[in-house]
Amino acid sequence: MTYKLAIFDFDGTLADSFEFFLASHNTLARRHGFAEMDSARIDDYRGQEPRELMRRHGIPMWKLPIIARDFMAMMARHADGIRLFEGIAEALHALSVSGIELAIVTSNSLENVRRVVGNEALQRVRHIESGASIFGKRRRLERVLKTCNIARQHAIYVGDQATDAQAARAAGIAFGAVRWGYATAAMLDQHSPAMTFGCVSELQRIAKGRDSAPSACSESSYKNSKHE
C-alpha cells in the first residue's frame, strides 16, 4: 500500500510539547478543580488512554472544551519556547519533495501551530484542521480527505495517542504511531498501527508505503526516550 496523503497530529508528534503539558497541567487542575499529576507517576499516566486519565483525575467531558481553551491560551504565551522535534522540518520537506500531500489535524489552535511549525515548513502543508476535540478528530480527518481529494486507502494519520489511532480507524484511514510522543509504545501497539516510527527520520518511509523496512534507528537513541 502506498500513500499519497500524510496527515499529522501536532502535540507530541510534530511539536516537542510534553514538558509544557506537564508544567501546565497542575496549574489548570487548580483552576478547574480536578486532580493534579504526581511527577513520580508520569510513566503510569502515559500508559493510560485519555478517557481513563480523565476519569481518574475527575475531569468531566463537559469541562474539556474550557480546559482545552485555557491550555491553548497558556501555550500561546509560551509558544516561543516550544520547538519542533529535531528533524521534523527535514522530514516534511523530504515527504513533500517525494510527492506526498501533507496536512495537520490537531486539537491545538491554528495560532500555536503556525508559531511552532514556522512559515517555511508550513508552506509544504496543504491543509490544517485545528481546534478539534481530542475525541472529535474523525470528522476533521474526513474533511482533509475531501479537501485534498484523496481516497481513504491512500491516506495515513500519524500521531502519538490512542485517540489518534481511534480517529484514524473511524475515518477509515491508516494510523502511523510515533515513539517520541505522549503515549507509551505499549499503549500504541494495542491499536495495531499500519506503520511505526522509532525516530523522526523514519517518517520518510511514508513515501515508500507501509511495507517499507524500518531503519536502524531505535527508540532508545532518540532524545525524548526518557519519556518511554
C-alpha positions as CSV (number, residue, x, y, z in Angstrom):
1,M,0.0,0.0,0.0
2,T,1.4,3.4,-1.0
3,Y,0.3,6.7,0.5
4,K,-0.5,10.0,-1.2
5,L,-1.5,11.9,1.9
6,A,0.2,12.1,5.3
7,I,-1.9,13.8,8.0
8,F,0.0,14.7,11.2
9,D,-1.1,15.3,14.8
10,F,0.7,18.3,16.3
11,D,1.4,18.0,20.0
12,G,3.8,15.1,20.7
13,T,4.1,14.3,17.0
14,L,5.5,17.4,15.4
15,A,5.9,19.6,18.4
16,D,8.0,18.7,21.5
17,S,5.4,20.0,23.9
18,F,5.2,17.2,26.5
19,E,7.2,19.1,29.1
20,F,5.0,22.1,28.7
21,F,1.9,19.9,29.1
22,L,3.3,18.6,32.4
23,A,4.1,22.0,33.6
24,S,0.7,23.5,32.7
25,H,-1.4,20.5,33.9
26,N,-1.3,21.3,37.6
27,T,-2.0,25.0,37.0
28,L,-5.1,24.0,35.1
29,A,-6.0,21.4,37.7
30,R,-6.1,24.1,40.5
31,R,-8.0,26.5,38.3
32,H,-10.7,24.0,37.2
33,G,-10.9,21.7,40.2
34,F,-9.5,18.4,39.0
35,A,-6.7,16.2,40.4
36,E,-3.1,17.2,39.9
37,M,-0.5,14.9,38.4
38,D,2.1,13.2,40.6
39,S,5.5,13.7,39.0
40,A,6.5,10.2,40.2
41,R,3.7,8.6,38.2
42,I,4.3,10.1,34.7
43,D,5.1,6.8,33.1
44,D,1.8,5.4,34.5
45,Y,-0.1,8.3,33.1
46,R,1.4,7.9,29.7
47,G,0.2,4.3,29.6
48,Q,-3.4,5.3,30.1
49,E,-5.9,6.2,27.4
50,P,-7.2,9.8,27.6
51,R,-10.7,8.8,28.7
52,E,-9.2,6.7,31.6
53,L,-6.9,9.5,32.5
54,M,-9.8,12.0,32.6
55,R,-11.8,9.7,34.7
56,R,-9.0,9.2,37.3
57,H,-8.4,12.9,37.5
58,G,-12.0,13.8,37.8
59,I,-12.4,15.7,34.6
60,P,-16.0,15.7,33.3
61,M,-16.4,15.6,29.5
62,W,-18.4,18.9,29.5
63,K,-15.5,20.8,31.1
64,L,-12.9,19.6,28.5
65,P,-13.5,22.4,26.0
66,I,-13.0,25.0,28.7
67,I,-9.7,23.3,29.9
68,A,-8.5,23.0,26.3
69,R,-9.2,26.6,25.6
70,D,-7.1,27.7,28.7
71,F,-4.3,25.2,27.7
72,M,-4.1,26.7,24.2
73,A,-4.0,30.2,25.7
74,M,-1.2,29.2,28.0
75,M,0.7,27.7,25.1
76,A,0.2,30.8,23.1
77,R,2.0,32.8,25.8
78,H,4.9,30.3,25.8
79,A,5.0,29.2,22.2
80,D,8.4,30.8,21.5
81,G,9.9,28.2,23.9
82,I,8.3,25.2,22.2
83,R,10.1,23.6,19.2
84,L,9.5,21.0,16.6
85,F,11.2,17.7,17.3
86,E,14.7,17.7,15.8
87,G,14.4,16.6,12.1
88,I,10.7,17.2,11.7
89,A,11.2,20.1,9.2
90,E,13.6,18.0,7.1
91,A,11.2,15.0,7.2
92,L,8.3,17.2,6.0
93,H,10.5,18.6,3.2
94,A,11.5,15.1,2.1
95,L,7.9,13.9,2.0
96,S,6.7,16.9,0.1
97,V,9.5,16.6,-2.5
98,S,8.6,12.9,-3.0
99,G,5.1,13.9,-3.9
100,I,3.2,13.3,-0.6
101,E,0.5,15.7,0.3
102,L,0.8,17.0,3.8
103,A,-1.9,18.1,6.3
104,I,-2.3,18.6,10.1
105,V,-5.2,17.7,12.3
106,T,-4.9,18.9,15.9
107,S,-6.8,19.9,19.0
108,N,-4.5,22.8,19.4
109,S,-5.1,26.3,17.9
110,L,-4.1,27.4,14.5
111,E,-2.1,30.2,16.0
112,N,0.0,27.8,18.1
113,V,0.6,25.5,15.1
114,R,1.8,28.4,12.9
115,R,4.1,29.8,15.6
116,V,5.7,26.5,16.4
117,V,5.9,24.9,12.9
118,G,7.1,28.1,11.2
119,N,6.4,29.7,7.8
120,E,9.0,27.7,5.9
121,A,7.7,24.3,7.0
122,L,4.0,25.4,6.7
123,Q,4.5,26.2,3.0
124,R,4.6,22.4,2.5
125,V,1.4,21.8,4.4
126,R,-1.7,21.9,2.2
127,H,-4.4,21.9,4.9
128,I,-4.7,22.4,8.7
129,E,-7.7,21.4,10.8
130,S,-7.2,23.0,14.3
131,G,-9.2,23.3,17.5
132,A,-10.7,19.8,17.2
133,S,-11.7,17.9,20.4
134,I,-9.3,15.1,21.1
135,F,-12.3,12.8,20.8
136,G,-13.6,14.5,17.6
137,K,-10.9,14.2,15.1
138,R,-12.7,11.8,12.8
139,R,-14.7,14.5,11.1
140,R,-11.6,16.7,10.7
141,L,-9.8,13.8,9.0
142,E,-12.7,13.2,6.7
143,R,-12.7,17.0,5.8
144,V,-9.0,16.8,4.9
145,L,-9.6,13.8,2.7
146,K,-12.4,15.7,0.9
147,T,-10.3,18.9,0.6
148,C,-7.3,17.0,-0.8
149,N,-9.4,14.7,-2.9
150,I,-7.6,11.6,-1.9
151,A,-9.1,8.2,-1.3
152,R,-9.0,6.8,2.3
153,Q,-6.8,3.9,1.4
154,H,-4.1,6.3,0.3
155,A,-4.0,8.4,3.5
156,I,-2.3,7.9,6.8
157,Y,-2.8,9.8,10.1
158,V,0.4,10.0,12.1
159,G,0.0,10.5,15.8
160,D,1.2,9.7,19.4
161,Q,-2.0,8.9,21.3
162,A,-4.7,6.3,21.4
163,T,-7.3,8.9,20.4
164,D,-5.3,9.4,17.2
165,A,-5.5,5.7,16.4
166,Q,-9.2,5.6,17.1
167,A,-9.9,8.7,14.9
168,A,-8.0,7.2,12.0
169,R,-9.8,3.9,12.3
170,A,-13.2,5.6,12.5
171,A,-12.3,7.7,9.4
172,G,-11.2,4.5,7.6
173,I,-7.6,5.5,7.1
174,A,-4.3,4.0,8.3
175,F,-2.7,5.0,11.6
176,G,1.0,5.6,12.0
177,A,2.4,5.6,15.6
178,V,5.4,7.7,16.7
179,R,7.6,6.6,19.6
180,W,8.6,10.0,20.8
181,G,5.2,11.4,21.9
182,Y,2.8,11.4,24.8
183,A,1.7,7.7,24.9
184,T,3.9,4.7,25.5
185,A,4.9,2.3,22.8
186,A,2.9,-0.5,24.5
187,M,-0.3,1.6,24.5
188,L,0.0,2.5,20.8
189,D,0.9,-1.1,19.8
190,Q,-2.5,-2.2,21.2
191,H,-4.1,-0.3,18.3
192,S,-2.2,-2.2,15.6
193,P,-0.7,0.8,13.7
194,A,-0.1,0.3,10.0
195,M,3.3,1.9,10.5
196,T,5.5,2.6,13.5
197,F,8.2,5.2,13.6
198,G,11.1,4.8,16.1
199,C,12.7,8.1,15.2
200,V,11.9,11.2,13.3
201,S,13.9,10.3,10.2
202,E,11.8,7.2,9.7
203,L,8.8,9.4,8.8
204,Q,10.3,9.4,5.3
205,R,9.3,5.8,5.0
206,I,5.7,7.0,4.4
207,A,6.7,7.8,0.8
208,K,7.6,4.1,0.3
209,G,4.5,2.7,1.8
210,R,3.6,0.6,4.8
211,D,5.6,-2.4,3.7
212,S,8.9,-0.4,3.8
213,A,11.5,-1.8,6.1
214,P,12.3,0.2,9.3
215,S,15.7,1.9,9.5
216,A,18.4,1.1,12.0
217,C,17.3,3.9,14.4
218,S,16.0,2.8,17.7
219,E,13.7,4.4,20.3
220,S,16.5,4.4,22.9
221,S,18.6,6.6,20.7
222,Y,16.0,9.3,20.4
223,K,16.4,12.3,22.7
224,N,12.9,12.0,24.1
225,S,13.2,8.3,25.0
226,K,13.3,9.3,28.7
227,H,9.5,9.5,28.4
228,E,9.2,5.9,27.3
